[in-house]
Amino acid sequence: MSLPFLSAEHVEAFILVFLRVGAIIITIPVISDTSVPLQIKAALSILISLIIFPLVLPNIPQPANYQVLILMYRMAGEVMIGVIIGFSAKFVFAGIQMAGEMIGFQMGLSMANVIDPLTNQQVSTIAELQYLVAMLVFLTVDAHHIFFSAIIQSYSILNPLTFHFSGQLMQSIFEFSQEMFVIAIKLGAPIMAVMLFTNVGLGIIARTVPQMNIFIVGFPLQIAIGLIFLGLTAPLLVKMTQSLFTGLELKIVSLLRLM
């Protein structure tokens, strides 16, 4: 059995493919979490690179035609393509966690933080709960398949070593980061409004019945009302996150065209 001939040009071209694919894999939500072993991420990146390498090989220019500094800049551009695509979904998860932080603060659970095993940071219990729900929705709607298809689409729209960082691309990234705050407000507004009315009611009771210890009554009441309405708005959370994840494909394609 004869082994296929691999030239130095093939190895260089495979490295270019691996840079883009690996950058996408290590930034995709769920797969990029620290709970996933690094060996699995590396093996998945190599496997996908081997699968798509014969398809994109005719579109890969010869790296030897570039100077060293220009080639390093172009290779960094391949990594930036994967990072930008992967972080387009990170903004959605960040907005959901921010909504949980706001809700937890209004409920009086801002001090009840837990260690997130995925990021090794202290987060609110409500934020962690909403993040886990969003992760389940992400897998349920097969949103991770969007990123696998984005790897193929990226080579049909953007050839290797042709990344260009423009002002429109920067503006689009800022708009995606702006949506993070919009998502947080939309998800947290119903419960925050309920907690606002609850605090107003407790303030009126404290003024009309000064004998009542409002602090002893108010804290458990706020937590109970917050948990009740958190359960009532759970379908809203699922429906909104589902629509956000299904709309990621159009955002990724628009980002690739701006690159």
C-alpha positions in Angstrom: 0.0 0.0 0.0 1.4 3.4 -1.0 0.9 6.4 1.1 -0.4 9.6 -0.6 2.3 12.1 -1.4 2.3 15.1 0.9 4.3 18.1 -0.2 5.4 21.0 1.9 2.7 23.1 0.2 0.0 20.7 1.3 1.3 20.9 4.9 1.3 24.7 4.8 -2.2 24.7 3.3 -3.5 22.3 6.0 -2.1 24.5 8.7 -4.1 27.5 7.3 -7.3 25.4 7.3 -6.6 24.1 10.8 -6.1 27.7 12.2 -9.5 28.8 11.1 -11.3 25.6 12.1 -9.5 25.4 15.4 -10.4 29.0 16.3 -14.0 28.3 15.5 -14.1 25.1 17.6 -12.5 26.7 20.7 -15.0 29.6 20.7 -18.2 27.8 20.0 -20.5 27.8 23.0 -20.8 24.5 24.9 -17.8 23.0 23.1 -15.5 25.9 24.2 -16.4 25.3 27.9 -13.6 24.3 30.2 -15.5 21.1 31.1 -14.8 19.8 27.6 -11.2 18.4 27.5 -8.7 20.1 25.4 -7.8 16.8 23.7 -11.4 16.5 22.4 -11.3 20.1 21.0 -8.0 19.4 19.3 -9.2 16.1 17.9 -12.4 17.6 16.6 -10.5 20.5 15.0 -8.1 18.1 13.2 -10.9 15.8 12.1 -13.0 18.7 10.6 -9.8 20.1 9.0 -9.1 16.8 7.3 -12.6 16.5 6.0 -12.8 19.9 4.4 -9.2 20.2 3.3 -9.6 18.5 -0.1 -12.6 20.7 -0.8 -10.9 24.0 -0.1 -7.4 23.1 -1.3 -7.9 24.7 -4.8 -8.8 28.0 -3.3 -5.8 28.2 -0.9 -3.0 30.4 -2.3 0.6 29.5 -2.0 1.9 30.8 1.4 5.4 30.9 -0.1 4.4 33.8 -2.2 4.0 36.0 0.9 6.7 37.7 3.0 7.2 36.4 6.5 5.5 39.4 8.3 2.7 39.5 5.8 2.1 35.8 6.1 2.0 36.0 9.9 -0.6 38.8 9.6 -2.7 36.7 7.2 -2.5 33.7 9.5 -3.6 35.9 12.4 -6.5 36.9 10.2 -7.5 33.2 9.8 -7.6 33.0 13.6 -9.7 36.2 13.8 -12.2 34.8 11.4 -12.9 31.8 13.8 -12.9 34.0 16.9 -15.4 36.5 15.4 -17.7 33.7 14.3 -17.5 31.9 17.7 -18.0 35.0 19.8 -21.2 36.0 17.8 -23.0 33.5 20.0 -21.1 34.3 23.1 -22.9 37.7 23.2 -26.2 35.9 23.4 -25.1 33.9 26.4 -23.6 37.0 28.0 -26.9 38.8 27.7 -28.8 35.9 29.2 -26.4 35.8 32.2 -26.6 39.6 32.6 -30.4 39.3 32.8 -30.0 36.7 35.5 -27.6 39.0 37.4 -30.2 41.8 37.3 -33.0 39.5 38.4 -31.0 38.1 41.2 -30.1 41.6 42.4 -33.7 42.7 42.5 -34.7 39.5 44.3 -32.1 40.1 47.0 -29.9 37.1 45.9 -26.9 39.2 44.8 -24.9 37.8 47.8 -25.9 34.2 47.0 -23.2 33.6 44.4 -21.9 30.3 43.2 -18.7 29.3 41.4 -19.4 28.7 37.8 -17.4 25.5 36.9 -17.3 26.6 33.2 -15.7 30.0 33.8 -14.3 29.6 37.3 -16.0 32.9 38.3 -18.6 33.8 40.9 -22.0 34.3 39.3 -25.5 34.7 40.7 -27.6 31.6 41.2 -30.3 32.9 38.9 -27.7 33.8 36.2 -26.3 30.3 36.4 -29.8 28.8 36.1 -30.6 30.8 33.1 -27.3 30.0 31.5 -27.9 26.3 31.9 -31.4 26.7 30.4 -30.0 28.6 27.4 -27.4 25.9 26.9 -30.1 23.2 26.8 -32.0 25.3 24.3 -28.8 25.8 22.2 -28.4 22.1 21.9 -32.1 21.4 21.4 -32.5 23.6 18.4 -29.2 22.2 17.0 -27.6 25.7 17.0 -24.2 24.0 17.2 -24.8 22.7 13.7 -24.9 26.3 12.5 -21.3 26.7 13.4 -20.3 23.5 11.7 -22.0 24.7 8.5 -20.4 28.1 9.0 -17.0 26.5 8.6 -17.9 25.4 5.1 -19.7 28.6 4.2 -16.7 30.6 5.4 -14.5 29.1 2.6 -17.2 29.7 -0.1 -17.5 33.4 0.9 -14.0 34.1 2.2 -10.9 32.4 0.7 -7.9 31.7 3.0 -5.4 34.6 3.6 -8.0 37.2 2.4 -9.3 38.5 5.7 -9.8 42.2 5.8 -10.7 44.1 9.0 -12.9 47.0 7.9 -14.7 49.7 9.7 -18.1 48.2 8.8 -16.9 44.9 10.4 -16.0 46.7 13.6 -19.4 48.5 13.6 -21.2 45.2 13.1 -19.3 43.7 16.1 -20.3 46.7 18.2 -23.9 46.2 17.2 -23.8 42.6 18.2 -22.3 43.6 21.6 -25.1 46.2 21.9 -27.7 43.4 21.5 -26.3 41.8 24.7 -27.7 44.6 26.8 -31.0 44.6 24.8 -31.3 40.8 25.5 -30.7 41.4 29.2 -33.3 44.1 29.4 -35.9 42.1 27.5 -35.5 39.0 29.6 -35.2 40.8 32.9 -37.8 43.5 32.5 -40.9 41.5 33.5 -39.5 40.2 36.8 -37.8 43.5 37.5 -41.1 45.4 37.0 -42.8 42.9 39.4 -40.1 43.4 42.0 -40.4 47.2 41.6 -44.1 47.0 42.4 -43.3 44.7 45.3 -40.8 47.1 46.8 -43.3 50.0 46.4 -45.9 47.9 48.2 -43.5 47.1 51.0 -42.6 50.7 51.3 -46.3 51.7 51.6 -46.8 49.0 54.3 -43.8 50.2 56.2 -45.2 53.7 56.3 -48.7 52.7 57.2 -47.8 49.9 59.7 -44.6 51.0 61.4 -44.9 48.3 64.0 -44.2 45.6 61.3 -40.5 44.6 60.8 -40.5 45.1 57.0 -37.0 43.6 56.6 -38.0 40.2 58.1 -41.2 40.1 56.0 -39.7 41.7 52.8 -36.7 39.5 52.1 -38.5 36.1 51.9 -41.5 37.8 50.2 -39.2 39.2 47.4 -37.5 35.8 46.9 -40.8 34.0 46.8 -42.4 36.4 44.3 -39.3 36.4 42.2 -39.2 32.6 42.0 -42.9 32.5 41.1 -42.6 34.9 38.3 -39.3 33.4 37.2 -41.2 30.2 36.6 -44.1 32.0 34.9 -41.7 33.7 32.5 -39.7 30.5 31.7 -41.6 29.9 28.4 -40.6 33.4 27.4 -37.0 32.7 28.1 -37.1 29.5 26.1 -38.9 31.1 23.2 -36.7 34.1 23.0 -33.4 32.2 23.3 -34.7 29.8 20.6 -35.3 32.7 18.2 -31.9 34.2 19.0 -30.1 31.0 18.2 -32.0 30.3 15.0 -31.1 33.8 13.8 -27.4 33.3 14.3 -26.9 31.9 10.8 -27.8 35.2 9.0 -25.6 37.1 11.4 -22.6 34.9 10.7 -23.1 35.1 7.0 -23.3 38.9 7.2 -20.1 39.0 9.3 -18.2 36.8 6.7 -19.3 39.1 3.9 -17.9 42.1 5.8 -14.5 40.3 6.3 
